[in-house]
């Protein structure tokens, strides 16, 4: 089962977070992660994916314009409707707006007809209510959280779509 992890990254931290999420996806038997920047996305892989996660740096308490452009224009050929969707973000500090950035992505996914998921509190700790956030000063300590998120998304994709 293919799962796409798309991101925009300015400093490389969001890309690094995407790779950690992919490592979690690939812990789930039968799941293959494709990690792509929005500028260099493998459209065929995304179309064939059961789930798509999108990540963004937090910029002025929201997503970057690159992510907005992806949903407004570039996602039209991705066949997102019906896929499982999730979101993640990086931020410089806790009150930087990462939660708003994630909610913005999830709202776009709903408009595209995706089924959104994060695992919330349903699977116990660590709780991931909207999606994981990587804070600049806590990135190293959070790597396992990102892998757990990837694994949980892959498990839900398998539950929903078989394999």
N, C-alpha and C positions, 0 to 999 in steps of 0.2 A: 504494500500500500504506500503510495507516494504522499508525502506531506511537504508543502512548500513553506519556507520561512523567508519572508521578504522584509527588507529593511532599507532605510536611508541612514547613513552614518557620516558625520562630519569629521569626528576625531578618531574613529575606529572602535569606540567602546560599544556602540549599538551593534556593529558587525560582530564584535567578539561575543556579545550577549547572544546574538542569533546562532553562532556556532555552538555555544554551550547548550542552548535549547535543542539544537539539532542532535547533539550527543545524547540528550535525554530521549528524543524521538527514536533514535536508533537502538536504544536499550529495549524497546518493545519489539518482540519477534514479528518479522514480516514487514516492518516499517522502514521506509527509505526516506531520508530527509534531503531536500534540495534547498540550499541556502543561496539566496540571490539578492544583490543590491537592486533597488528599483530601476537603476540605469542599465543593468546587465541581466535582466531576468530571462530565464529559459521559459518562453511562453508555452511550449508543448508540455513541459514538466508541470507547470502551474495548472494547465487545463486538465491534466491527468490526475491531479492531486485530489484526495478526499478532504484534506484540510489545508487551510492557508492561514498562517500567522503573519502579522505585520508589525514591525517595530519602528520606533521613531525616537530621536532625541527630543527632549522637551525644549520647546522654543517659545518664549513669551507665554508660558503656561498653556501650551497646546502642541499640536503636531507641527512639523516643519511644512513649508509649502510644497515640498517634494511629495510628501505623503498625500496631502490634499489633492495635488495634481494627479497622482496615481489613481485615486478613487474617482475623481471628476472626469478624467480623460483616458488614462492609460490602461485602466482595468477593463475596459469594454470588451476586449478580446480574450479575457481570462476565464470566462465561464464560471464566475464565482457563485452564482445562485445554487443553493442546495448544499454547498460545501460547509464544513465545520470551520468556524473562524475564531481566532484569538488575537490578542494584542499584547505588546510589551513596550516598555519605554526606559530610557535612561534620563537621568536628571542630575543636576549639580548639588541639589539640597532637597530635603524632605518636602518642603512647602513650595517647590518649584513648579507644580502643576502637572506632574506626571500622571496623576489620576485623571485629570481633564484630558490629557493627550490620549490616554488609553480609551476613555469613554468616547472621545471623538472618533477614533478608529472603529470602535464597536458600533457606533451609530451608523457610520458609513457602511459597515458590513451588513447591518440589518436592512438598510435601504437597498443593498445589492441582492438581498434575498438569502443571505447566509444564516446559518444556525450558529450563534455565538456561545462560547463556553470558556470557563476559566478554572473550574473545579471548586471555586468558592470555599465554603467551609465543609462541603459535603464529604470530603476525603480526609478531614482532620488536618492536623498541622503538618507542614506549614500551610496556613490559610493563604489562598491566593484569590482574593475577592474579585478583582477586575482583570488582573494580569500582573505579571511580575515587573518590578521597577528596580533598575540598577542605579544606585546612588554612587556618585564619583568616589567618595571616601570609604565606601563599603563594598566595592565591586568584588574583591577577592573573596570576602566572606559569603558572598551571595551566589557563587557559582553553582553550588549544589541545588539551590532554589530554582535556578534557571533550568537545570537538567530535570528536576522533578516536574516542573511545568511542562516541559517537552514530552516527558513520559506520560503524564496525565492526559495531555492533548491527544497523543497517539492512542492511548487506551480508549478514549472516548470515540475517536474516529473508527477504531476497529469495532467497538460496540455498535455504533450507528450504521456502519457501512460494510460490515463483514470482513472476512479474511482472517 
